[in-house]
Amino acid sequence: MASRSPSLKVIRPTRPRRVGGAGTADVQTTTQRIVDAVSAAIVERRLMPGTKLAEQRIADIFKVSRTVVRQALNQLSRDRLIVLEPGRGAFVRQPSAEEARQVFEARALVEAAMVRTLCSRITEVQMARLRAHLADEAAAVARTDVPGRTRLLADFHVLLAEAMGNTVLAEVMGELLSRSSLVSLMMQSAHSAEESHAEHVAIVEALARRDARAAAKLMTSHIGNVERNLHQHPRTGDLRAVLEPV
């Protein structure tokens, strides 16, 4: 049986549910479909930084009004995945070098503390889940499954945040992962993906030993390596080919 790539699980802060009739619910569902499609395309390297997201083109693809598309683009802008430029339209964000530095600095501080704490509280069930995840990562890297390995390498950090059982931390990690996806996940070569997987394995081994100092040091080194290994591979795909529902 062919291996199926899992869906990205990057955590996003929960937004309050708006009250409305059936029509409102339908619009919200369609809006979310567009948001999910664009978000996945960005993280899976099918939409690169700077790509223009034409409202009418997206409306034609999803068979909705431009008003619905505009709602989706506004949400993506709030999630910092795209920018809305007056008179020009919507574009996939292009993080600056300084923003990238700040994002990775914040991740290093938060995630080093996270794994240090996890060493004293992670359960055997959670450890088993991490090891199963590492096996999926290894398989995706070996078969050069770029979308699959991209999602899995990000999900490793999500699993660690989930193991903490801290909703506030999960929200912080969701914001950082969403922003760093534009900086790192889309710019990762096969070689750096292999390195990231090996570093994930080392971090899990440190967690298994309950070695808080080693886990924190390995996480800090890992995030620094990801930042140093960034590679930009500019390309622009046709919006219909990238976003059209299968």
NUGU-717591 format. One record per residue (C-alpha): x, y, z. Coordinates in steps of 0.1 Angstrom, whole numbers, plus 5000, padded with zeros to 4 digits. Layout:
[atom [X, Y, Z]]
...
END
This chain:
[atom [5000, 5000, 5000]]
[atom [5014, 5034, 4991]]
[atom [5024, 5057, 5020]]
[atom [5001, 5087, 5025]]
[atom [5015, 5120, 5036]]
[atom [4998, 5132, 5068]]
[atom [4982, 5166, 5069]]
[atom [5000, 5195, 5085]]
[atom [4991, 5200, 5121]]
[atom [5005, 5234, 5129]]
[atom [4985, 5247, 5158]]
[atom [4966, 5280, 5154]]
[atom [4950, 5300, 5182]]
[atom [4913, 5293, 5185]]
[atom [4891, 5321, 5171]]
[atom [4857, 5328, 5186]]
[atom [4829, 5312, 5167]]
[atom [4805, 5338, 5152]]
[atom [4768, 5332, 5155]]
[atom [4748, 5333, 5123]]
[atom [4724, 5314, 5101]]
[atom [4730, 5285, 5077]]
[atom [4742, 5309, 5050]]
[atom [4768, 5324, 5073]]
[atom [4780, 5289, 5082]]
[atom [4784, 5280, 5046]]
[atom [4804, 5311, 5038]]
[atom [4827, 5305, 5068]]
[atom [4832, 5269, 5057]]
[atom [4841, 5280, 5022]]
[atom [4864, 5307, 5035]]
[atom [4882, 5281, 5057]]
[atom [4886, 5258, 5027]]
[atom [4904, 5286, 5009]]
[atom [4925, 5294, 5039]]
[atom [4935, 5258, 5044]]
[atom [4943, 5253, 5007]]
[atom [4966, 5284, 5005]]
[atom [4982, 5276, 5039]]
[atom [4990, 5240, 5028]]
[atom [5004, 5252, 4995]]
[atom [5027, 5277, 5012]]
[atom [5041, 5252, 5037]]
[atom [5044, 5224, 5010]]
[atom [5065, 5247, 4988]]
[atom [5039, 5250, 4961]]
[atom [5034, 5287, 4966]]
[atom [5067, 5306, 4971]]
[atom [5073, 5340, 4988]]
[atom [5062, 5369, 4966]]
[atom [5036, 5349, 4946]]
[atom [5006, 5370, 4937]]
[atom [4972, 5357, 4949]]
[atom [4947, 5371, 4924]]
[atom [4913, 5374, 4939]]
[atom [4894, 5366, 4907]]
[atom [4916, 5337, 4899]]
[atom [4910, 5322, 4934]]
[atom [4872, 5329, 4931]]
[atom [4871, 5310, 4898]]
[atom [4890, 5281, 4912]]
[atom [4867, 5277, 4943]]
[atom [4836, 5289, 4925]]
[atom [4828, 5316, 4950]]
[atom [4824, 5353, 4951]]
[atom [4854, 5377, 4954]]
[atom [4839, 5388, 4988]]
[atom [4844, 5352, 5002]]
[atom [4880, 5352, 4988]]
[atom [4886, 5386, 5004]]
[atom [4876, 5372, 5038]]
[atom [4900, 5343, 5033]]
[atom [4928, 5366, 5023]]
[atom [4921, 5388, 5054]]
[atom [4924, 5357, 5076]]
[atom [4957, 5346, 5060]]
[atom [4970, 5382, 5065]]
[atom [4962, 5380, 5102]]
[atom [4980, 5347, 5103]]
[atom [5010, 5365, 5088]]
[atom [5012, 5341, 5058]]
[atom [5004, 5367, 5032]]
[atom [5005, 5405, 5029]]
[atom [4978, 5428, 5015]]
[atom [4992, 5457, 4995]]
[atom [4968, 5486, 4987]]
[atom [4964, 5489, 4949]]
[atom [4984, 5458, 4942]]
[atom [4966, 5429, 4959]]
[atom [4977, 5399, 4980]]
[atom [5011, 5383, 4980]]
[atom [5027, 5354, 4999]]
[atom [5049, 5370, 5025]]
[atom [5086, 5374, 5020]]
[atom [5101, 5375, 5055]]
[atom [5131, 5398, 5058]]
[atom [5165, 5385, 5071]]
[atom [5159, 5404, 5104]]
[atom [5124, 5389, 5108]]
[atom [5139, 5354, 5101]]
[atom [5166, 5360, 5128]]
[atom [5141, 5371, 5153]]
[atom [5117, 5342, 5147]]
[atom [5145, 5316, 5151]]
[atom [5158, 5333, 5182]]
[atom [5124, 5332, 5197]]
[atom [5120, 5295, 5188]]
[atom [5153, 5286, 5202]]
[atom [5144, 5302, 5236]]
[atom [5109, 5287, 5238]]
[atom [5117, 5252, 5225]]
[atom [5149, 5248, 5245]]
[atom [5129, 5255, 5277]]
[atom [5101, 5233, 5264]]
[atom [5122, 5201, 5260]]
[atom [5140, 5208, 5293]]
[atom [5107, 5207, 5311]]
[atom [5094, 5177, 5291]]
[atom [5123, 5156, 5304]]
[atom [5106, 5155, 5338]]
[atom [5071, 5150, 5326]]
[atom [5069, 5132, 5292]]
[atom [5051, 5099, 5294]]
[atom [5059, 5066, 5277]]
[atom [5029, 5069, 5255]]
[atom [5041, 5103, 5243]]
[atom [5076, 5089, 5238]]
[atom [5061, 5061, 5217]]
[atom [5042, 5086, 5196]]
[atom [5074, 5106, 5190]]
[atom [5093, 5075, 5179]]
[atom [5066, 5065, 5155]]
[atom [5067, 5101, 5141]]
[atom [5105, 5098, 5136]]
[atom [5099, 5066, 5116]]
[atom [5075, 5085, 5093]]
[atom [5100, 5113, 5090]]
[atom [5128, 5089, 5080]]
[atom [5105, 5073, 5053]]
[atom [5095, 5106, 5038]]
[atom [5131, 5119, 5037]]
[atom [5143, 5086, 5021]]
[atom [5117, 5087, 4993]]
[atom [5123, 5124, 4987]]
[atom [5087, 5132, 4995]]
[atom [5091, 5170, 4998]]
[atom [5056, 5179, 5009]]
[atom [5055, 5149, 5033]]
[atom [5089, 5155, 5049]]
[atom [5081, 5193, 5052]]
[atom [5049, 5186, 5071]]
[atom [5065, 5159, 5093]]
[atom [5095, 5180, 5102]]
[atom [5072, 5208, 5113]]
[atom [5049, 5184, 5131]]
[atom [5077, 5171, 5153]]
[atom [5078, 5205, 5171]]
[atom [5040, 5205, 5173]]
[atom [5040, 5171, 5190]]
[atom [5065, 5184, 5216]]
[atom [5042, 5214, 5223]]
[atom [5012, 5191, 5226]]
[atom [5030, 5169, 5251]]
[atom [5034, 5199, 5274]]
[atom [4996, 5202, 5277]]
[atom [4999, 5240, 5279]]
[atom [4973, 5258, 5257]]
[atom [4991, 5291, 5259]]
[atom [5024, 5276, 5249]]
[atom [5006, 5257, 5220]]
[atom [4993, 5291, 5207]]
[atom [5027, 5307, 5209]]
[atom [5043, 5277, 5191]]
[atom [5015, 5279, 5165]]
[atom [5024, 5315, 5157]]
[atom [5062, 5308, 5156]]
[atom [5057, 5278, 5134]]
[atom [5034, 5296, 5110]]
[atom [5059, 5324, 5106]]
[atom [5090, 5302, 5103]]
[atom [5073, 5280, 5077]]
[atom [5078, 5308, 5052]]
[atom [5114, 5312, 5062]]
[atom [5126, 5276, 5066]]
[atom [5102, 5249, 5055]]
[atom [5099, 5263, 5020]]
[atom [5136, 5267, 5016]]
[atom [5149, 5234, 5029]]
[atom [5171, 5212, 5007]]
[atom [5171, 5174, 5008]]
[atom [5204, 5175, 5027]]
[atom [5192, 5199, 5054]]
[atom [5160, 5178, 5057]]
[atom [5182, 5147, 5065]]
[atom [5201, 5167, 5090]]
[atom [5169, 5180, 5107]]
[atom [5156, 5144, 5110]]
[atom [5189, 5132, 5125]]
[atom [5188, 5161, 5150]]
[atom [5152, 5152, 5159]]
[atom [5163, 5116, 5167]]
[atom [5190, 5130, 5190]]
[atom [5165, 5152, 5208]]
[atom [5142, 5123, 5214]]
[atom [5170, 5101, 5227]]
[atom [5179, 5129, 5252]]
[atom [5142, 5130, 5263]]
[atom [5143, 5092, 5267]]
[atom [5173, 5095, 5290]]
[atom [5156, 5124, 5309]]
[atom [5187, 5145, 5302]]
[atom [5173, 5180, 5303]]
[atom [5206, 5197, 5297]]
[atom [5214, 5177, 5266]]
[atom [5178, 5180, 5253]]
[atom [5179, 5218, 5256]]
[atom [5214, 5220, 5240]]
[atom [5204, 5198, 5211]]
[atom [5172, 5218, 5205]]
[atom [5191, 5251, 5205]]
[atom [5217, 5237, 5181]]
[atom [5190, 5222, 5158]]
[atom [5171, 5254, 5154]]
[atom [5204, 5273, 5148]]
[atom [5213, 5247, 5121]]
[atom [5179, 5250, 5104]]
[atom [5184, 5288, 5102]]
[atom [5219, 5285, 5088]]
[atom [5209, 5259, 5062]]
[atom [5182, 5280, 5045]]
[atom [5181, 5279, 5007]]
[atom [5159, 5299, 4986]]
[atom [5145, 5282, 4955]]
[atom [5123, 5308, 4938]]
[atom [5095, 5294, 4916]]
[atom [5059, 5304, 4909]]
[atom [5033, 5279, 4901]]
[atom [5000, 5284, 4884]]
[atom [4973, 5292, 4910]]
[atom [4948, 5267, 4895]]
[atom [4973, 5239, 4895]]
[atom [4984, 5247, 4931]]
[atom [4950, 5254, 4947]]
[atom [4923, 5236, 4928]]
[atom [4906, 5209, 4950]]
[atom [4914, 5173, 4940]]
END
